[in-house]
Amino acid sequence: METQWRRGRISYERPRIMGILNVTPDSFSDGGLHTRDALEHAFRMIDEGADIIDIGGESTRPGFTPVSAAEEIGRILPVLRDLVGSTGVPISVDTMKPEVAEAAIGAGADIINDVYGLRAEGMAQLIASSGVATVIMHMHGDPGTLHSETMEGDAVSGIIEFLRGRRAAALDAGIREDRIIMDPGVGFGKSHSQNAEIVESAGKFSLGHPVLVGASRKRFLKIQLPGMSADEATAEMSLRAVRAGADMVRVHDVGATRRVLEEYLSQSARCKDGDQ
């Protein structure tokens, strides 16, 4: 299994790490980076082992204030242009707005990470015509309710059903199968216990595509892993996702997660050698 992007491909012989680069003033843990600081942070994450950099220009934290497409574009593009011109690592843009996606693609973005699951009018068609890859994420409800309403019933089955429908819509629009990544949307309209269950069920959301899990610094970690720092808990939960079948994890602290994943892979390799 692999993901094609405009300048190459991503394979999954090992779990991949997507590094979070927020250029918003109000993100819940790391917002407010100016262009120069953001670039330095991006290069630091690449040095620490990030396989993809994901740029976000609009916070979706609890109580977030939506911004216009023009403002989001103004935040993202200066950083995006410099990164595309100076690194071979694929650059993703985290947006649910087709206008922002179009501007980002024009500036060289390789992946559109859509937390709204390609539900905005024209988004799927734009991605299909441009040839970029996309992350299709599950969000319960809509941006206005995602932090005030949680899923009812069997969350895992509900997410699978949603992703199956969005996958069909993506293929109908002309998006190639090898350019789709699935994300069950940890933290987006789910309870703490549902988030934990989603992580432990990561592989079930594949539908034949790579699975991305983003649990980084989210509130449920304090409940599930008390006594750990936010980044220690993120690394542990990312490891659980990989063990459960995730192909990629999205994190703020790339180095911490990479160390935990490398130790897991090393132990797995030793166990395999011992069995031979």
Backbone torsions as a table, in degrees:
resi	resn	phi	psi	omega
1	MET	NA	138.2	177.7
2	GLU	-152.2	165.2	177.2
3	THR	-117.6	125.8	176.6
4	GLN	-86.9	136.3	170.9
5	TRP	-132.3	173.2	-166.2
6	ARG	-64.6	-24.9	-178.7
7	ARG	-110.4	7.3	-178.9
8	GLY	166.7	-146.9	-178.9
9	ARG	-147.5	156.8	175.7
10	ILE	-116.4	124.4	175.6
11	SER	-105.1	165.9	-171.7
12	TYR	-127.6	41.6	173.9
13	GLU	-69.8	-16.8	171.3
14	ARG	-139.4	157.9	178.9
15	PRO	-65.5	138.9	-178.4
16	ARG	-98.8	154.3	-179.3
17	ILE	-118.6	126.4	174.3
18	MET	-101.6	120.5	-179.8
19	GLY	-90.2	132.3	-176.1
20	ILE	-86.1	126.8	177.5
21	LEU	-125.5	94.8	-179.7
22	ASN	-89.9	127.2	177.4
23	VAL	-115.1	38.0	179.5
24	THR	-108.5	149.6	178.1
25	PRO	-79.7	-10.1	-170.9
26	ASP	-128.8	19.8	175.5
27	SER	-64.8	150.4	-168.3
28	PHE	-70.4	-17.9	-176.9
29	SER	-133.2	-21.7	-172.4
30	ASP	-150.2	28.1	-178.2
31	GLY	-76.7	173.7	173.5
32	GLY	92.4	10.3	179.9
33	LEU	-74.7	127.7	172.6
34	HIS	-80.8	170.7	-171.3
35	THR	-55.9	-49.1	-177.6
36	ARG	-63.4	-45.2	178.3
37	ASP	-62.5	-39.9	-179.4
38	ALA	-64.0	-41.9	178.9
39	LEU	-63.9	-44.1	179.2
40	GLU	-61.8	-40.2	179.3
41	HIS	-66.4	-40.6	178.6
42	ALA	-61.6	-46.7	179.9
43	PHE	-65.6	-34.2	176.6
44	ARG	-64.8	-42.5	177.9
45	MET	-64.0	-38.3	177.6
46	ILE	-63.5	-43.9	177.7
47	ASP	-61.3	-32.5	-179.0
48	GLU	-80.8	-7.7	175.6
49	GLY	119.7	11.2	178.1
50	ALA	-66.3	131.4	177.4
51	ASP	-90.0	-22.2	179.4
52	ILE	-143.8	144.5	170.8
53	ILE	-109.5	130.0	-177.2
54	ASP	-113.9	110.7	-176.9
55	ILE	-93.8	129.2	178.4
56	GLY	-120.9	132.2	-178.7
57	GLY	-114.2	4.0	176.6
58	GLU	-142.6	123.7	179.8
59	SER	-71.6	144.8	171.3
60	THR	-120.8	25.8	177.7
61	ARG	-67.0	164.1	174.9
62	PRO	-56.1	130.8	179.9
63	GLY	79.2	15.2	-177.1
64	PHE	-66.1	153.5	176.8
65	THR	-105.3	118.5	178.8
66	PRO	-59.2	148.2	177.1
67	VAL	-119.0	161.3	179.3
68	SER	-71.7	159.7	176.7
69	ALA	-59.9	-39.5	-178.8
70	ALA	-61.8	-42.4	179.7
71	GLU	-67.8	-41.3	179.1
72	GLU	-62.9	-42.6	177.9
73	ILE	-61.8	-43.0	-179.7
74	GLY	-62.4	-30.6	177.6
75	ARG	-75.6	-40.1	-170.6
76	ILE	-81.9	-47.2	-166.5
77	LEU	-59.2	-42.7	-179.4
78	PRO	-58.7	-41.4	178.9
79	VAL	-70.5	-44.2	-178.5
80	LEU	-59.2	-47.4	-178.4
81	ARG	-59.9	-43.7	-179.2
82	ASP	-67.6	-38.2	-179.9
83	LEU	-68.6	-44.1	-179.2
84	VAL	-60.1	-35.6	-177.7
85	GLY	-82.3	-6.0	-173.0
86	SER	-131.8	5.8	177.4
87	THR	-146.9	150.7	176.3
88	GLY	-92.3	-1.4	178.1
89	VAL	-72.3	135.4	178.4
90	PRO	-61.8	141.3	-178.8
91	ILE	-111.3	124.6	177.9
92	SER	-104.4	148.8	174.0
93	VAL	-120.9	126.2	-177.7
94	ASP	-90.6	102.3	-179.8
95	THR	-154.4	152.5	174.4
96	MET	-112.0	5.2	-176.8
97	LYS	-103.2	123.3	178.2
98	PRO	-58.0	-34.9	180.0
99	GLU	-64.4	-39.8	178.4
100	VAL	-69.7	-43.0	178.5
101	ALA	-59.3	-42.3	-179.2
102	GLU	-63.2	-44.0	178.7
103	ALA	-64.7	-40.8	-179.4
104	ALA	-65.7	-42.5	178.3
105	ILE	-62.9	-41.2	177.9
106	GLY	-62.6	-28.5	179.8
107	ALA	-89.9	-0.1	173.7
108	GLY	112.2	7.1	178.6
109	ALA	-59.6	143.5	-178.1
110	ASP	-99.5	-24.8	-175.6
111	ILE	-139.7	139.4	170.4
112	ILE	-108.5	118.0	-179.3
113	ASN	-98.4	100.3	-170.8
114	ASP	-102.9	104.3	-179.3
115	VAL	-68.5	-13.3	179.3
116	TYR	-96.8	5.6	171.3
117	GLY	67.1	37.3	178.4
118	LEU	61.3	28.9	-178.7
119	ARG	-87.0	-19.3	179.1
120	ALA	-69.4	141.8	-177.2
121	GLU	-58.5	126.3	175.4
122	GLY	89.8	-10.5	-176.2
123	MET	-65.2	-48.2	-178.7
124	ALA	-61.8	-41.8	-179.8
125	GLN	-64.7	-39.4	178.3
126	LEU	-61.8	-46.2	-179.2
127	ILE	-65.2	-40.9	179.1
128	ALA	-61.3	-45.1	-176.1
129	SER	-72.3	-26.6	-176.9
130	SER	-87.5	-23.2	179.1
131	GLY	82.0	11.5	176.8
132	VAL	-80.9	165.2	173.8
133	ALA	-84.7	166.1	-179.2
134	THR	-145.4	146.4	169.2
135	VAL	-101.6	122.5	176.8
136	ILE	-100.3	111.8	-176.1
137	MET	-108.2	148.5	174.6
138	HIS	-88.5	125.1	170.9
139	MET	-122.2	125.8	176.2
140	HIS	-73.8	126.4	-179.6
141	GLY	75.1	-133.0	-178.4
142	ASP	-138.2	175.0	-176.4
143	PRO	-56.8	-26.3	-179.3
144	GLY	-78.1	-18.5	-175.8
145	THR	-120.5	-2.7	-168.5
146	LEU	-63.6	-24.4	179.1
147	HIS	-103.9	1.4	179.7
148	SER	-114.1	-13.2	179.1
149	GLU	-129.2	139.7	177.4
150	THR	-117.9	158.3	-179.6
151	MET	-63.0	149.2	173.8
152	GLU	-112.3	156.3	177.2
153	GLY	76.8	-151.6	-176.5
154	ASP	-79.2	100.3	-176.0
155	ALA	-63.3	-42.4	-177.0
156	VAL	-60.9	-47.4	179.3
157	SER	-63.9	-40.0	179.5
158	GLY	-63.5	-40.0	178.6
159	ILE	-67.6	-42.7	178.5
160	ILE	-59.8	-43.7	179.1
161	GLU	-61.3	-44.3	178.6
162	PHE	-61.0	-49.1	-177.8
163	LEU	-64.4	-35.1	176.9
164	ARG	-62.5	-41.6	178.1
165	GLY	-66.7	-41.6	179.7
166	ARG	-70.6	-32.6	175.3
167	ARG	-61.7	-46.1	179.3
168	ALA	-60.5	-41.8	179.1
169	ALA	-64.6	-38.9	179.3
170	ALA	-64.4	-46.3	179.5
171	LEU	-65.0	-39.8	178.1
172	ASP	-61.8	-32.9	179.8
173	ALA	-76.9	-13.6	178.2
174	GLY	107.0	8.2	176.6
175	ILE	-74.0	131.4	-178.1
176	ARG	-71.7	147.6	-178.9
177	GLU	-59.1	-35.9	-176.5
178	ASP	-82.4	12.7	176.0
179	ARG	-121.2	19.4	-178.7
180	ILE	-116.4	132.8	173.2
181	ILE	-123.3	137.5	-178.2
182	MET	-101.5	140.2	178.7
183	ASP	-135.3	118.5	-178.1
184	PRO	-72.8	-6.7	172.4
185	GLY	75.5	52.8	175.5
186	VAL	-56.3	129.3	176.2
187	GLY	89.8	-8.0	-176.9
188	PHE	-101.4	82.7	178.4
189	GLY	82.4	30.6	178.8
190	LYS	-126.4	153.3	175.1
191	SER	-77.4	168.6	178.2
192	HIS	-58.4	-44.8	-178.6
193	SER	-68.3	-36.5	177.1
194	GLN	-64.4	-40.1	178.1
195	ASN	-59.5	-44.1	178.7
196	ALA	-63.3	-41.6	179.0
197	GLU	-64.4	-38.8	179.2
198	ILE	-61.8	-44.5	178.9
199	VAL	-60.2	-45.0	-177.9
200	GLU	-72.3	-8.1	-179.7
201	SER	-114.7	19.2	-168.2
202	ALA	-49.9	-46.0	-175.5
203	GLY	-64.1	-21.0	-177.9
204	LYS	-69.6	-15.3	-175.2
205	PHE	-93.7	6.5	-172.4
206	SER	-65.2	-52.1	-173.7
207	LEU	51.5	32.5	178.7
208	GLY	90.4	7.0	-178.6
209	HIS	-123.5	161.1	173.4
210	PRO	-61.3	149.9	179.9
211	VAL	-112.8	129.8	174.9
212	LEU	-107.9	133.1	175.7
213	VAL	-123.0	128.9	180.0
214	GLY	-121.9	93.9	-179.8
215	ALA	-107.0	6.1	-167.3
216	SER	-59.4	124.3	174.2
217	ARG	55.6	24.7	-178.6
218	LYS	-85.2	155.7	-168.6
219	ARG	-60.6	-32.9	-176.7
220	PHE	-64.9	-19.7	-179.9
221	LEU	-62.4	-35.0	179.2
222	LYS	-64.7	-31.4	179.3
223	ILE	-78.1	-43.4	-175.2
224	GLN	-78.0	-32.2	-175.3
225	LEU	-132.4	64.7	-179.0
226	PRO	-63.9	145.2	178.5
227	GLY	93.3	-14.1	176.8
228	MET	-94.5	152.1	170.6
229	SER	-69.7	166.0	-178.5
230	ALA	-59.1	-40.2	-176.9
231	ASP	-80.2	-30.6	172.7
232	GLU	-65.0	-43.1	178.7
233	ALA	-65.7	-38.5	177.0
234	THR	-60.5	-46.4	-179.1
235	ALA	-62.4	-42.3	178.9
236	GLU	-64.7	-43.9	-179.1
237	MET	-69.7	-33.1	175.6
238	SER	-64.7	-39.9	176.3
239	LEU	-61.9	-43.5	178.5
240	ARG	-60.6	-38.9	178.7
241	ALA	-64.1	-43.1	179.2
242	VAL	-63.8	-43.4	177.5
243	ARG	-59.9	-31.1	-178.0
244	ALA	-87.6	-0.5	174.3
245	GLY	117.6	4.3	176.8
246	ALA	-69.3	143.5	179.0
247	ASP	-98.6	-18.4	-177.2
248	MET	-150.6	145.9	174.7
249	VAL	-126.2	146.2	-177.6
250	ARG	-111.1	119.1	-171.0
251	VAL	-140.3	160.1	174.2
252	HIS	-84.5	-47.1	-177.9
253	ASP	-98.2	94.6	-175.2
254	VAL	-66.6	-43.4	-176.0
255	GLY	-60.7	-43.7	-178.8
256	ALA	-63.0	-43.9	-179.7
257	THR	-69.2	-40.5	179.6
258	ARG	-60.0	-42.3	-178.9
259	ARG	-62.3	-42.1	180.0
260	VAL	-66.4	-42.9	-179.7
261	LEU	-67.7	-38.4	179.5
262	GLU	-65.7	-38.1	177.5
263	GLU	-64.8	-41.0	177.9
264	TYR	-62.5	-45.0	-179.9
265	LEU	-65.2	-38.4	178.9
266	SER	-64.9	-43.9	178.1
267	GLN	-63.5	-40.7	179.1
268	SER	-62.4	-41.1	179.8
269	ALA	-65.9	-40.3	178.5
270	ARG	-64.6	-41.5	178.5
271	CYS	-63.2	-40.8	-179.6
272	LYS	-64.5	-43.2	179.0
273	ASP	-63.6	-36.4	-179.2
274	GLY	-68.7	-25.4	-179.5
275	ASP	-81.3	-16.1	-175.8
276	GLN	-82.4	NA	NA
